[in-house]
């Protein structure tokens, strides 16, 4: 006979062994627990430290603007009477305008424009005064021409008298040529008779008779 206690021990050992086998089998049949990968660790990159900006170089001190040097006062040019005479318009220059206005007075009267004719004679008197001043040696001849020929011409214009104007104008043309023939100079000791004027026909330049006297 087996001992009661021995049988209990055997039964208990058998039960423990069976339970261990069963547990081992169950563990073998269950799938392995998945391994959870650790979350990636985010590395915090520190923000770049601000690099101090390089300070701009201080501007160079501005030099005061140079003060302009006062120009030296020019030495005044002192001219004597002879030199002053030489730089003034010669009588030949005066006579270019004189003859042009003489021709224009004719054209104005022919067109019935008495005011324009009067204006041209007034300008003849003015430019003649320039010649009397710059060439005093010719002043007496110029004044004689003015009283003998320009005064009657101006009177005919004021009266708007065509006949008197034509007569006075032709007399003035003759007076110009007589004056040219009576005047001399070191360049033209014989006279200025090569300058001859006539009644113009269509333009002022035609007042000259290019054949001379």
C-alpha positions, 0 to 999 in steps of 0.5 A: 500500500502506498502511504496516504501522504505519499500519494498526496505528494505525488498527486500534488507534484503531478498537478504542479508539473501539469500546470507548468507544462500547460503554462509553457504551452500557452506562452509558446502559442501567444505571439510575442509582444511587439516592441514599441520603438521609442519616439525620436528625440527632437534635438532643439537647435539653439537659435543662432546668436545674433552676430553684432553688425560691424559698425560703419566707419565714421564719416570723415570730417567735412572740410569747409568749402573754399571761399571763392577768391575775389577776382582782381579788379580789371585795370580800366582801359583809358582811351584818348579821343582818337581811340574813341573815334576809331571804335565808333561806327564810321560814316560808311556804316551810318550811310548803309542804314541811311540809304535803306531808310531813304529807299523805304520812305519812297516805298511807303509813300508809293503805297500811301502809307504816310506814317511809315514814310514819316517814320523813315525820315525821322530815323534818317535824322537820328542815324545822321546825328550818330555820324555827326557825333562820331565823325565831327569833321563831316557834321557841317555837310550832314547838317546842311543836307538835313536842312536843305533836303530832309526838311522839305521831304518831311513837310511834303509827308506831313501834308500828304502831298504826292507831287511835293513828295516826288519833287523833294525826294528827287532833290534829296537824291541829287543832294546825296550825290552832290555831297558824295562828290564833295567829300574826300579822305586819305583813302579817296582823295578824289572824292566819294563820287563813285557812290551814286544813288537813285530812286529805287524800283522794287527793293531798297538795295536798288537805291544804288547806281552801281555804275557810279557818277 
